[in-house]
């Protein structure tokens, strides 16, 4: 993954390139948190970039709560 300075603004072709890399890794099963950690960006940034690139985001997973009877 391309090394990006923490807090640096990412625009234009650099953002498109990063979005494509994140999209490929996310579609192969990487979590948003793992992608955020590997790029040094925030969870929100990665989530936004994935949403902008048209990725269908997965559900949160884990156990679901059931109603008490």
PQR file with spaces between the fields and no chain letter, atoms N, CA, C, O and H, PARSE charges and radii, in Angstrom:
ATOM       1  N    UNK     1       0.844   -1.172    0.000 -0.4000 1.5000
ATOM       2  CA   UNK     1       0.000    0.000    0.000 -0.0000 2.0000
ATOM       3  C    UNK     1       0.893    1.240    0.000  0.5500 1.7000
ATOM       4  O    UNK     1       1.938    1.264    0.649 -0.5500 1.4000
ATOM       5  N    UNK     2       0.478    2.242   -0.716 -0.4000 1.5000
ATOM       6  CA   UNK     2       1.265    3.469   -0.811 -0.0000 2.0000
ATOM       7  C    UNK     2       1.388    4.142    0.553  0.5500 1.7000
ATOM       8  O    UNK     2       0.414    4.217    1.301 -0.5500 1.4000
ATOM       9  H    UNK     2      -0.371    2.223   -1.244  0.4000 1.0000
ATOM      10  N    UNK     3       2.568    4.623    0.871 -0.4000 1.5000
ATOM      11  CA   UNK     3       2.801    5.298    2.143 -0.0000 2.0000
ATOM      12  C    UNK     3       2.318    6.737    2.032  0.5500 1.7000
ATOM      13  O    UNK     3       2.724    7.469    1.129 -0.5500 1.4000
ATOM      14  H    UNK     3       3.359    4.562    0.264  0.4000 1.0000
ATOM      15  N    UNK     4       1.457    7.134    2.946 -0.4000 1.5000
ATOM      16  CA   UNK     4       0.874    8.461    2.930 -0.0000 2.0000
ATOM      17  C    UNK     4       1.119    9.095    4.290  0.5500 1.7000
ATOM      18  O    UNK     4       0.931    8.447    5.321 -0.5500 1.4000
ATOM      19  H    UNK     4       1.127    6.540    3.679  0.4000 1.0000
ATOM      20  N    UNK     5       1.536   10.346    4.302 -0.4000 1.5000
ATOM      21  CA   UNK     5       1.761   11.029    5.568 -0.0000 2.0000
ATOM      22  C    UNK     5       0.443   11.138    6.327  0.5500 1.7000
ATOM      23  O    UNK     5      -0.607   11.423    5.750 -0.5500 1.4000
ATOM      24  H    UNK     5       1.689   10.872    3.465  0.4000 1.0000
ATOM      25  N    UNK     6       0.525   10.906    7.631 -0.4000 1.5000
ATOM      26  CA   UNK     6      -0.674   10.987    8.462 -0.0000 2.0000
ATOM      27  C    UNK     6      -1.226   12.411    8.432  0.5500 1.7000
ATOM      28  O    UNK     6      -0.492   13.378    8.638 -0.5500 1.4000
ATOM      29  H    UNK     6       1.378   10.675    8.100  0.4000 1.0000
ATOM      30  N    UNK     7      -2.516   12.524    8.175 -0.4000 1.5000
ATOM      31  CA   UNK     7      -3.166   13.823    8.148 -0.0000 2.0000
ATOM      32  C    UNK     7      -3.044   14.570    6.834  0.5500 1.7000
ATOM      33  O    UNK     7      -3.632   15.640    6.678 -0.5500 1.4000
ATOM      34  H    UNK     7      -3.112   11.738    8.008  0.4000 1.0000
ATOM      35  N    UNK     8      -2.284   14.022    5.877 -0.4000 1.5000
ATOM      36  CA   UNK     8      -2.128   14.689    4.584 -0.0000 2.0000
ATOM      37  C    UNK     8      -3.429   14.574    3.786  0.5500 1.7000
ATOM      38  O    UNK     8      -4.089   13.535    3.791 -0.5500 1.4000
ATOM      39  H    UNK     8      -1.807   13.152    6.004  0.4000 1.0000
ATOM      40  N    UNK     9      -3.774   15.651    3.113 -0.4000 1.5000
ATOM      41  CA   UNK     9      -4.980   15.647    2.291 -0.0000 2.0000
ATOM      42  C    UNK     9      -4.721   14.815    1.037  0.5500 1.7000
ATOM      43  O    UNK     9      -3.690   14.964    0.380 -0.5500 1.4000
ATOM      44  H    UNK     9      -3.238   16.494    3.110  0.4000 1.0000
ATOM      45  N    UNK    10      -5.665   13.942    0.719 -0.4000 1.5000
ATOM      46  CA   UNK    10      -5.509   13.062   -0.435 -0.0000 2.0000
ATOM      47  C    UNK    10      -6.594   13.420   -1.449  0.5500 1.7000
ATOM      48  O    UNK    10      -7.786   13.306   -1.165 -0.5500 1.4000
ATOM      49  H    UNK    10      -6.502   13.820    1.253  0.4000 1.0000
ATOM      50  N    UNK    11      -6.161   13.856   -2.640 -0.4000 1.5000
ATOM      51  CA   UNK    11      -7.116   14.282   -3.664 -0.0000 2.0000
ATOM      52  C    UNK    11      -6.693   13.767   -5.030  0.5500 1.7000
ATOM      53  O    UNK    11      -5.589   13.252   -5.208 -0.5500 1.4000
ATOM      54  H    UNK    11      -5.192   13.949   -2.870  0.4000 1.0000
ATOM      55  N    UNK    12      -7.581   13.914   -5.972 -0.4000 1.5000
ATOM      56  CA   UNK    12      -7.281   13.609   -7.371 -0.0000 2.0000
ATOM      57  C    UNK    12      -6.907   12.170   -7.637  0.5500 1.7000
ATOM      58  O    UNK    12      -7.528   11.248   -7.107 -0.5500 1.4000
ATOM      59  H    UNK    12      -8.478   14.332   -5.828  0.4000 1.0000
ATOM      60  N    UNK    13      -5.890   11.977   -8.460 -0.4000 1.5000
ATOM      61  CA   UNK    13      -5.497   10.630   -8.882 -0.0000 2.0000
ATOM      62  C    UNK    13      -4.975    9.805   -7.718  0.5500 1.7000
ATOM      63  O    UNK    13      -5.151    8.587   -7.686 -0.5500 1.4000
ATOM      64  H    UNK    13      -5.386   12.726   -8.890  0.4000 1.0000
ATOM      65  N    UNK    14      -4.323   10.477   -6.748 -0.4000 1.5000
ATOM      66  CA   UNK    14      -3.817    9.747   -5.582 -0.0000 2.0000
ATOM      67  C    UNK    14      -4.980    9.135   -4.793  0.5500 1.7000
ATOM      68  O    UNK    14      -4.885    8.002   -4.320 -0.5500 1.4000
ATOM      69  H    UNK    14      -4.180   11.466   -6.774  0.4000 1.0000
ATOM      70  N    UNK    15      -6.068    9.882   -4.657 -0.4000 1.5000
ATOM      71  CA   UNK    15      -7.241    9.383   -3.938 -0.0000 2.0000
ATOM      72  C    UNK    15      -7.902    8.241   -4.714  0.5500 1.7000
ATOM      73  O    UNK    15      -8.341    7.254   -4.125 -0.5500 1.4000
ATOM      74  H    UNK    15      -6.145   10.801   -5.042  0.4000 1.0000
ATOM      75  N    UNK    16      -7.967    8.385   -6.036 -0.4000 1.5000
ATOM      76  CA   UNK    16      -8.555    7.338   -6.875 -0.0000 2.0000
ATOM      77  C    UNK    16      -7.752    6.042   -6.757  0.5500 1.7000
ATOM      78  O    UNK    16      -8.317    4.954   -6.645 -0.5500 1.4000
ATOM      79  H    UNK    16      -7.611    9.188   -6.515  0.4000 1.0000
ATOM      80  N    UNK    17      -6.431    6.179   -6.784 -0.4000 1.5000
ATOM      81  CA   UNK    17      -5.562    5.013   -6.669 -0.0000 2.0000
ATOM      82  C    UNK    17      -5.750    4.329   -5.312  0.5500 1.7000
ATOM      83  O    UNK    17      -5.859    3.105   -5.235 -0.5500 1.4000
ATOM      84  H    UNK    17      -5.972    7.062   -6.875  0.4000 1.0000
ATOM      85  N    UNK    18      -5.786    5.128   -4.250 -0.4000 1.5000
ATOM      86  CA   UNK    18      -5.990    4.584   -2.913 -0.0000 2.0000
ATOM      87  C    UNK    18      -7.359    3.906   -2.814  0.5500 1.7000
ATOM      88  O    UNK    18      -7.482    2.833   -2.225 -0.5500 1.4000
ATOM      89  H    UNK    18      -5.697    6.122   -4.312  0.4000 1.0000
ATOM      90  N    UNK    19      -8.378    4.531   -3.388 -0.4000 1.5000
ATOM      91  CA   UNK    19      -9.725    3.971   -3.359 -0.0000 2.0000
ATOM      92  C    UNK    19      -9.765    2.605   -4.041  0.5500 1.7000
ATOM      93  O    UNK    19     -10.410    1.682   -3.543 -0.5500 1.4000
ATOM      94  H    UNK    19      -8.278    5.403   -3.867  0.4000 1.0000
ATOM      95  N    UNK    20      -9.085    2.473   -5.169 -0.4000 1.5000
ATOM      96  CA   UNK    20      -9.054    1.191   -5.881 -0.0000 2.0000
ATOM      97  C    UNK    20      -8.353    0.119   -5.057  0.5500 1.7000
ATOM      98  O    UNK    20      -8.815   -1.020   -5.000 -0.5500 1.4000
ATOM      99  H    UNK    20      -8.561    3.223   -5.574  0.4000 1.0000
ATOM     100  N    UNK    21      -7.232    0.479   -4.412 -0.4000 1.5000
ATOM     101  CA   UNK    21      -6.510   -0.477   -3.571 -0.0000 2.0000
ATOM     102  C    UNK    21      -7.370   -0.920   -2.387  0.5500 1.7000
ATOM     103  O    UNK    21      -7.446   -2.108   -2.077 -0.5500 1.4000
ATOM     104  H    UNK    21      -6.857    1.405   -4.459  0.4000 1.0000
ATOM     105  N    UNK    22      -8.018    0.050   -1.727 -0.4000 1.5000
ATOM     106  CA   UNK    22      -8.865   -0.268   -0.580 -0.0000 2.0000
ATOM     107  C    UNK    22     -10.049   -1.142   -1.002  0.5500 1.7000
ATOM     108  O    UNK    22     -10.419   -2.084   -0.302 -0.5500 1.4000
ATOM     109  H    UNK    22      -7.956    1.016   -1.979  0.4000 1.0000
ATOM     110  N    UNK    23     -10.636   -0.814   -2.158 -0.4000 1.5000
ATOM     111  CA   UNK    23     -11.785   -1.566   -2.659 -0.0000 2.0000
ATOM     112  C    UNK    23     -11.412   -3.028   -2.897  0.5500 1.7000
ATOM     113  O    UNK    23     -12.150   -3.930   -2.502 -0.5500 1.4000
ATOM     114  H    UNK    23     -10.335   -0.048   -2.726  0.4000 1.0000
ATOM     115  N    UNK    24     -10.266   -3.263   -3.545 -0.4000 1.5000
ATOM     116  CA   UNK    24      -9.829   -4.634   -3.817 -0.0000 2.0000
ATOM     117  C    UNK    24      -9.622   -5.417   -2.525  0.5500 1.7000
ATOM     118  O    UNK    24     -10.067   -6.557   -2.402 -0.5500 1.4000
ATOM     119  H    UNK    24      -9.666   -2.530   -3.866  0.4000 1.0000
ATOM     120  N    UNK    25      -8.943   -4.795   -1.566 -0.4000 1.5000
ATOM     121  CA   UNK    25      -8.656   -5.479   -0.304 -0.0000 2.0000
ATOM     122  C    UNK    25      -9.933   -5.731    0.498  0.5500 1.7000
ATOM     123  O    UNK    25     -10.083   -6.786    1.115 -0.5500 1.4000
ATOM     124  H    UNK    25      -8.581   -3.868   -1.666  0.4000 1.0000
ATOM     125  N    UNK    26     -10.853   -4.758    0.488 -0.4000 1.5000
ATOM     126  CA   UNK    26     -12.115   -4.918    1.222 -0.0000 2.0000
ATOM     127  C    UNK    26     -12.945   -6.039    0.611  0.5500 1.7000
ATOM     128  O    UNK    26     -13.544   -6.835    1.334 -0.5500 1.4000
ATOM     129  H    UNK    26     -10.730   -3.902   -0.013  0.4000 1.0000
ATOM     130  N    UNK    27     -12.981   -6.104   -0.709 -0.4000 1.5000
ATOM     131  CA   UNK    27     -13.762   -7.141   -1.387 -0.0000 2.0000
ATOM     132  C    UNK    27     -13.155   -8.530   -1.196  0.5500 1.7000
ATOM     133  O    UNK    27     -13.849   -9.537   -1.332 -0.5500 1.4000
ATOM     134  H    UNK    27     -12.495   -5.458   -1.296  0.4000 1.0000
ATOM     135  N    UNK    28     -11.852   -8.585   -0.881 -0.4000 1.5000
ATOM     136  CA   UNK    28     -11.205   -9.870   -0.592 -0.0000 2.0000
ATOM     137  C    UNK    28     -11.386  -10.275    0.868  0.5500 1.7000
ATOM     138  O    UNK    28     -10.949  -11.355    1.265 -0.5500 1.4000
ATOM     139  H    UNK    28     -11.288   -7.767   -0.770  0.4000 1.0000
ATOM     140  N    UNK    29     -12.028   -9.419    1.677 -0.4000 1.5000
ATOM     141  CA   UNK    29     -12.351   -9.792    3.048 -0.0000 2.0000
ATOM     142  C    UNK    29     -11.712   -8.971    4.147  0.5500 1.7000
ATOM     143  O    UNK    29     -11.985   -9.215    5.322 -0.5500 1.4000
ATOM     144  H    UNK    29     -12.382   -8.541    1.354  0.4000 1.0000
ATOM     145  N    UNK    30     -10.870   -8.006    3.809 -0.4000 1.5000
ATOM     146  CA   UNK    30     -10.247   -7.171    4.838 -0.0000 2.0000
ATOM     147  C    UNK    30     -11.305   -6.276    5.484  0.5500 1.7000
ATOM     148  O    UNK    30     -12.228   -5.811    4.816 -0.5500 1.4000
ATOM     149  H    UNK    30     -10.648   -7.809    2.854  0.4000 1.0000
ATOM     150  N    UNK    31     -11.163   -6.042    6.783 -0.4000 1.5000
ATOM     151  CA   UNK    31     -12.110   -5.180    7.481 -0.0000 2.0000
ATOM     152  C    UNK    31     -11.720   -3.715    7.302  0.5500 1.7000
ATOM     153  O    UNK    31     -10.581   -3.398    6.961 -0.5500 1.4000
ATOM     154  H    UNK    31     -10.413   -6.420    7.326  0.4000 1.0000
ATOM     155  N    UNK    32     -12.681   -2.837    7.535 -0.4000 1.5000
ATOM     156  CA   UNK    32     -12.403   -1.406    7.439 -0.0000 2.0000
ATOM     157  C    UNK    32     -11.358   -1.028    8.481  0.5500 1.7000
ATOM     158  O    UNK    32     -10.461   -0.233    8.199 -0.5500 1.4000
ATOM     159  H    UNK    32     -13.607   -3.094    7.812  0.4000 1.0000
ATOM     160  N    UNK    33     -11.465   -1.589    9.679 -0.4000 1.5000
ATOM     161  CA   UNK    33     -10.486   -1.281   10.735 -0.0000 2.0000
ATOM     162  C    UNK    33      -9.080   -1.708   10.333  0.5500 1.7000
ATOM     163  O    UNK    33      -8.118   -0.980   10.578 -0.5500 1.4000
ATOM     164  H    UNK    33     -12.193   -2.234    9.908  0.4000 1.0000
ATOM     165  N    UNK    34      -8.953   -2.882    9.718 -0.4000 1.5000
ATOM     166  CA   UNK    34      -7.643   -3.367    9.279 -0.0000 2.0000
ATOM     167  C    UNK    34      -7.080   -2.463    8.182  0.5500 1.7000
ATOM     168  O    UNK    34      -5.886   -2.162    8.170 -0.5500 1.4000
ATOM     169  H    UNK    34      -9.735   -3.473    9.519  0.4000 1.0000
ATOM     170  N    UNK    35      -7.937   -2.037    7.268 -0.4000 1.5000
ATOM     171  CA   UNK    35      -7.490   -1.147    6.192 -0.0000 2.0000
ATOM     172  C    UNK    35      -7.065    0.208    6.755  0.5500 1.7000
ATOM     173  O    UNK    35      -6.076    0.789    6.308 -0.5500 1.4000
ATOM     174  H    UNK    35      -8.907   -2.281    7.277  0.4000 1.0000
ATOM     175  N    UNK    36      -7.815    0.707    7.734 -0.4000 1.5000
ATOM     176  CA   UNK    36      -7.476    1.986    8.352 -0.0000 2.0000
ATOM     177  C    UNK    36      -6.114    1.899    9.033  0.5500 1.7000
ATOM     178  O    UNK    36      -5.296    2.812    8.915 -0.5500 1.4000
ATOM     179  H    UNK    36      -8.619    0.236    8.097  0.4000 1.0000
ATOM     180  N    UNK    37      -5.874    0.813    9.736 -0.4000 1.5000
ATOM     181  CA   UNK    37      -4.603    0.637   10.427 -0.0000 2.0000
ATOM     182  C    UNK    37      -3.437    0.520    9.446  0.5500 1.7000
ATOM     183  O    UNK    37      -2.372    1.095    9.670 -0.5500 1.4000
ATOM     184  H    UNK    37      -6.538    0.072    9.832  0.4000 1.0000
ATOM     185  N    UNK    38      -3.642   -0.230    8.356 -0.4000 1.5000
ATOM     186  CA   UNK    38      -2.555   -0.441    7.399 -0.0000 2.0000
ATOM     187  C    UNK    38      -2.206    0.816    6.607  0.5500 1.7000
ATOM     188  O    UNK    38      -1.075    0.964    6.145 -0.5500 1.4000
ATOM     189  H    UNK    38      -4.508   -0.697    8.174  0.4000 1.0000
ATOM     190  N    UNK    39      -3.178    1.730    6.448 -0.4000 1.5000
ATOM     191  CA   UNK    39      -2.912    2.965    5.704 -0.0000 2.0000
ATOM     192  C    UNK    39      -2.570    4.136    6.612  0.5500 1.7000
ATOM     193  O    UNK    39      -2.092    5.169    6.143 -0.5500 1.4000
ATOM     194  H    UNK    39      -4.097    1.610    6.824  0.4000 1.0000
ATOM     195  N    UNK    40      -2.811    3.981    7.906 -0.4000 1.5000
ATOM     196  CA   UNK    40      -2.569    5.087    8.828 -0.0000 2.0000
ATOM     197  C    UNK    40      -3.642    6.155    8.762  0.5500 1.7000
ATOM     198  O    UNK    40      -3.424    7.288    9.191 -0.5500 1.4000
ATOM     199  H    UNK    40      -3.200    3.142    8.288  0.4000 1.0000
ATOM     200  N    UNK    41      -4.796    5.799    8.229 -0.4000 1.5000
ATOM     201  CA   UNK    41      -5.922    6.733    8.129 -0.0000 2.0000
ATOM     202  C    UNK    41      -6.985    6.333    9.137  0.5500 1.7000
ATOM     203  O    UNK    41      -6.890    5.267    9.745 -0.5500 1.4000
ATOM     204  H    UNK    41      -4.973    4.878    7.881  0.4000 1.0000
ATOM     205  N    UNK    42      -7.989    7.166    9.320 -0.4000 1.5000
ATOM     206  CA   UNK    42      -9.046    6.874   10.282 -0.0000 2.0000
ATOM     207  C    UNK    42     -10.072    5.905    9.693  0.5500 1.7000
ATOM     208  O    UNK    42     -10.166    5.737    8.477 -0.5500 1.4000
ATOM     209  H    UNK    42      -8.066    8.032    8.826  0.4000 1.0000
ATOM     210  N    UNK    43     -10.833    5.278   10.580 -0.4000 1.5000
ATOM     211  CA   UNK    43     -11.919    4.395   10.178 -0.0000 2.0000
ATOM     212  C    UNK    43     -12.897    5.166    9.281  0.5500 1.7000
ATOM     213  O    UNK    43     -13.323    4.671    8.238 -0.5500 1.4000
ATOM     214  H    UNK    43     -10.756    5.415   11.567  0.4000 1.0000
ATOM     215  N    UNK    44     -13.244    6.390    9.709 -0.4000 1.5000
ATOM     216  CA   UNK    44     -14.203    7.209    8.961 -0.0000 2.0000
ATOM     217  C    UNK    44     -13.732    7.533    7.558  0.5500 1.7000
ATOM     218  O    UNK    44     -14.521    7.525    6.613 -0.5500 1.4000
ATOM     219  H    UNK    44     -12.898    6.792   10.557  0.4000 1.0000
ATOM     220  N    UNK    45     -12.435    7.821    7.421 -0.4000 1.5000
ATOM     221  CA   UNK    45     -11.879    8.124    6.105 -0.0000 2.0000
ATOM     222  C    UNK    45     -12.004    6.913    5.187  0.5500 1.7000
ATOM     223  O    UNK    45     -12.457    7.034    4.049 -0.5500 1.4000
ATOM     224  H    UNK    45     -11.795    7.828    8.189  0.4000 1.0000
ATOM     225  N    UNK    46     -11.599    5.747    5.684 -0.4000 1.5000
ATOM     226  CA   UNK    46     -11.657    4.528    4.872 -0.0000 2.0000
ATOM     227  C    UNK    46     -13.103    4.210    4.509  0.5500 1.7000
ATOM     228  O    UNK    46     -13.391    3.852    3.367 -0.5500 1.4000
ATOM     229  H    UNK    46     -11.231    5.648    6.608  0.4000 1.0000
ATOM     230  N    UNK    47     -14.011    4.337    5.469 -0.4000 1.5000
ATOM     231  CA   UNK    47     -15.439    4.082    5.231 -0.0000 2.0000
ATOM     232  C    UNK    47     -15.958    5.012    4.131  0.5500 1.7000
ATOM     233  O    UNK    47     -16.667    4.570    3.226 -0.5500 1.4000
ATOM     234  H    UNK    47     -13.777    4.628    6.396  0.4000 1.0000
ATOM     235  N    UNK    48     -15.606    6.297    4.209 -0.4000 1.5000
ATOM     236  CA   UNK    48     -16.056    7.285    3.226 -0.0000 2.0000
ATOM     237  C    UNK    48     -15.503    6.973    1.840  0.5500 1.7000
ATOM     238  O    UNK    48     -16.236    7.029    0.852 -0.5500 1.4000
ATOM     239  H    UNK    48     -15.031    6.655    4.944  0.4000 1.0000
ATOM     240  N    UNK    49     -14.220    6.646    1.763 -0.4000 1.5000
ATOM     241  CA   UNK    49     -13.597    6.349    0.459 -0.0000 2.0000
ATOM     242  C    UNK    49     -14.243    5.105   -0.158  0.5500 1.7000
ATOM     243  O    UNK    49     -14.509    5.078   -1.359 -0.5500 1.4000
ATOM     244  H    UNK    49     -13.625    6.601    2.565  0.4000 1.0000
ATOM     245  N    UNK    50     -14.493    4.085    0.653 -0.4000 1.5000
ATOM     246  CA   UNK    50     -15.141    2.878    0.128 -0.0000 2.0000
ATOM     247  C    UNK    50     -16.549    3.194   -0.367  0.5500 1.7000
ATOM     248  O    UNK    50     -16.951    2.731   -1.434 -0.5500 1.4000
ATOM     249  H    UNK    50     -14.277    4.107    1.629  0.4000 1.0000
ATOM     250  N    UNK    51     -17.295    3.975    0.400 -0.4000 1.5000
ATOM     251  CA   UNK    51     -18.655    4.354   -0.008 -0.0000 2.0000
ATOM     252  C    UNK    51     -18.635    5.139   -1.309  0.5500 1.7000
ATOM     253  O    UNK    51     -19.463    4.906   -2.190 -0.5500 1.4000
ATOM     254  H    UNK    51     -16.969    4.351    1.268  0.4000 1.0000
ATOM     255  N    UNK    52     -17.692    6.072   -1.435 -0.4000 1.5000
ATOM     256  CA   UNK    52     -17.582    6.876   -2.654 -0.0000 2.0000
ATOM     257  C    UNK    52     -17.230    6.031   -3.874  0.5500 1.7000
ATOM     258  O    UNK    52     -17.612    6.356   -4.998 -0.5500 1.4000
ATOM     259  H    UNK    52     -17.020    6.261   -0.719  0.4000 1.0000
ATOM     260  N    UNK    53     -16.488    4.930   -3.637 -0.4000 1.5000
ATOM     261  CA   UNK    53     -16.076    4.100   -4.773 -0.0000 2.0000
ATOM     262  C    UNK    53     -17.127    3.047   -5.136  0.5500 1.7000
ATOM     263  O    UNK    53     -16.890    2.209   -6.006 -0.5500 1.4000
ATOM     264  H    UNK    53     -16.177    4.666   -2.724  0.4000 1.0000
ATOM     265  N    UNK    54     -18.278    3.086   -4.475 -0.4000 1.5000
ATOM     266  CA   UNK    54     -19.394    2.230   -4.853 -0.0000 2.0000
ATOM     267  C    UNK    54     -19.380    0.830   -4.268  0.5500 1.7000
ATOM     268  O    UNK    54     -20.075   -0.053   -4.770 -0.5500 1.4000
ATOM     269  H    UNK    54     -18.470    3.767   -3.768  0.4000 1.0000
ATOM     270  N    UNK    55     -18.608    0.609   -3.223 -0.4000 1.5000
ATOM     271  CA   UNK    55     -18.539   -0.711   -2.593 -0.0000 2.0000
ATOM     272  C    UNK    55     -19.799   -0.942   -1.763  0.5500 1.7000
ATOM     273  O    UNK    55     -20.276   -0.032   -1.085 -0.5500 1.4000
ATOM     274  H    UNK    55     -18.043    1.326   -2.815  0.4000 1.0000
ATOM     275  N    UNK    56     -20.338   -2.164   -1.818 -0.4000 1.5000
ATOM     276  CA   UNK    56     -21.431   -2.536   -0.934 -0.0000 2.0000
ATOM     277  C    UNK    56     -20.806   -2.971    0.384  0.5500 1.7000
ATOM     278  O    UNK    56     -20.128   -3.996    0.454 -0.5500 1.4000
ATOM     279  H    UNK    56     -19.950   -2.903   -2.369  0.4000 1.0000
ATOM     280  N    UNK    57     -21.040   -2.187    1.420 -0.4000 1.5000
ATOM     281  CA   UNK    57     -20.426   -2.465    2.714 -0.0000 2.0000
ATOM     282  C    UNK    57     -21.109   -3.642    3.388  0.5500 1.7000
ATOM     283  O    UNK    57     -22.327   -3.806    3.305 -0.5500 1.4000
ATOM     284  H    UNK    57     -21.591   -1.354    1.363  0.4000 1.0000
ATOM     285  N    UNK    58     -20.303   -4.460    4.058 -0.4000 1.5000
ATOM     286  CA   UNK    58     -20.825   -5.623    4.769 -0.0000 2.0000
ATOM     287  C    UNK    58     -21.473   -5.186    6.075  0.5500 1.7000
ATOM     288  O    UNK    58     -21.212   -4.098    6.589 -0.5500 1.4000
ATOM     289  H    UNK    58     -19.314   -4.327    4.126  0.4000 1.0000
ATOM     290  N    UNK    59     -22.326   -6.066    6.596 -0.4000 1.5000
ATOM     291  CA   UNK    59     -22.936   -5.833    7.902 -0.0000 2.0000
ATOM     292  C    UNK    59     -21.899   -5.980    9.006  0.5500 1.7000
ATOM     293  O    UNK    59     -20.778   -6.426    8.760 -0.5500 1.4000
ATOM     294  H    UNK    59     -22.538   -6.949    6.178  0.4000 1.0000
ATOM     295  N    UNK    60     -22.271   -5.609   10.209 -0.4000 1.5000
ATOM     296  CA   UNK    60     -21.341   -5.636   11.327 -0.0000 2.0000
ATOM     297  C    UNK    60     -21.002   -7.037   11.796  0.5500 1.7000
ATOM     298  O    UNK    60     -19.934   -7.250   12.370 -0.5500 1.4000
ATOM     299  H    UNK    60     -23.182   -5.247   10.409  0.4000 1.0000
ATOM     300  N    UNK    61     -21.879   -7.988   11.567 -0.4000 1.5000
ATOM     301  CA   UNK    61     -21.595   -9.357   12.003 -0.0000 2.0000
ATOM     302  C    UNK    61     -21.795   -9.524   13.494  0.5500 1.7000
ATOM     303  O    UNK    61     -22.351   -8.650   14.160 -0.5500 1.4000
ATOM     304  H    UNK    61     -22.747   -7.815   11.101  0.4000 1.0000
ATOM     305  N    UNK    62     -21.341  -10.643   14.010 -0.4000 1.5000
ATOM     306  CA   UNK    62     -21.497  -10.897   15.437 -0.0000 2.0000
ATOM     307  C    UNK    62     -22.888  -11.405   15.759  0.5500 1.7000
ATOM     308  O    UNK    62     -23.744  -11.541   14.885 -0.5500 1.4000
ATOM     309  H    UNK    62     -20.889  -11.352   13.469  0.4000 1.0000
ATOM     310  N    UNK    63     -23.087  -11.682   17.037 -0.4000 1.5000
ATOM     311  CA   UNK    63     -24.376  -12.209   17.479 -0.0000 2.0000
ATOM     312  C    UNK    63     -25.422  -11.101   17.449  0.5500 1.7000
ATOM     313  O    UNK    63     -25.134   -9.943   17.751 -0.5500 1.4000
ATOM     314  H    UNK    63     -22.392  -11.571   17.747  0.4000 1.0000
ATOM     315  N    UNK    64     -26.632  -11.479   17.082 -0.4000 1.5000
ATOM     316  CA   UNK    64     -27.721  -10.510   17.078 -0.0000 2.0000
ATOM     317  C    UNK    64     -28.526  -10.680   18.352  0.5500 1.7000
ATOM     318  O    UNK    64     -28.598  -11.772   18.915 -0.5500 1.4000
ATOM     319  H    UNK    64     -26.866  -12.420   16.836  0.4000 1.0000
ATOM     320  N    UNK    65     -29.114   -9.616   18.787 -0.4000 1.5000
ATOM     321  CA   UNK    65     -29.918   -9.668   19.999 -0.0000 2.0000
ATOM     322  C    UNK    65     -31.300  -10.177   19.670  0.5500 1.7000
ATOM     323  O    UNK    65     -31.855   -9.861   18.618 -0.5500 1.4000
ATOM     324  H    UNK    65     -29.055   -8.729   18.329  0.4000 1.0000
ATOM     325  N    UNK    66     -31.851  -10.963   20.565 -0.4000 1.5000
ATOM     326  CA   UNK    66     -33.211  -11.455   20.357 -0.0000 2.0000
ATOM     327  C    UNK    66     -34.121  -10.818   21.383  0.5500 1.7000
ATOM     328  O    UNK    66     -33.687  -10.469   22.481 -0.5500 1.4000
ATOM     329  H    UNK    66     -31.400  -11.220   21.420  0.4000 1.0000
ATOM     330  N    UNK    67     -35.385  -10.666   21.022 -0.4000 1.5000
ATOM     331  CA   UNK    67     -36.345  -10.093   21.943 -0.0000 2.0000
ATOM     332  C    UNK    67     -36.661  -11.069   23.064  0.5500 1.7000
ATOM     333  O    UNK    67     -36.789  -12.274   22.845 -0.5500 1.4000
ATOM     334  H    UNK    67     -35.737  -10.949   20.130  0.4000 1.0000
ATOM     335  N    UNK    68     -36.782  -10.531   24.258 -0.4000 1.5000
ATOM     336  CA   UNK    68     -37.163  -11.372   25.396 -0.0000 2.0000
ATOM     337  C    UNK    68     -38.667  -11.599   25.341  0.5500 1.7000
ATOM     338  O    UNK    68     -39.438  -10.694   25.020 -0.5500 1.4000
ATOM     339  H    UNK    68     -36.678   -9.553   24.436  0.4000 1.0000
ATOM     340  N    UNK    69     -39.062  -12.807   25.655 -0.4000 1.5000
ATOM     341  CA   UNK    69     -40.497  -13.131   25.616 -0.0000 2.0000
ATOM     342  C    UNK    69     -41.175  -12.784   26.905  0.5500 1.7000
ATOM     343  O    UNK    69     -42.381  -12.990   27.044 -0.5500 1.4000
ATOM     344  H    UNK    69     -38.436  -13.542   25.915  0.4000 1.0000
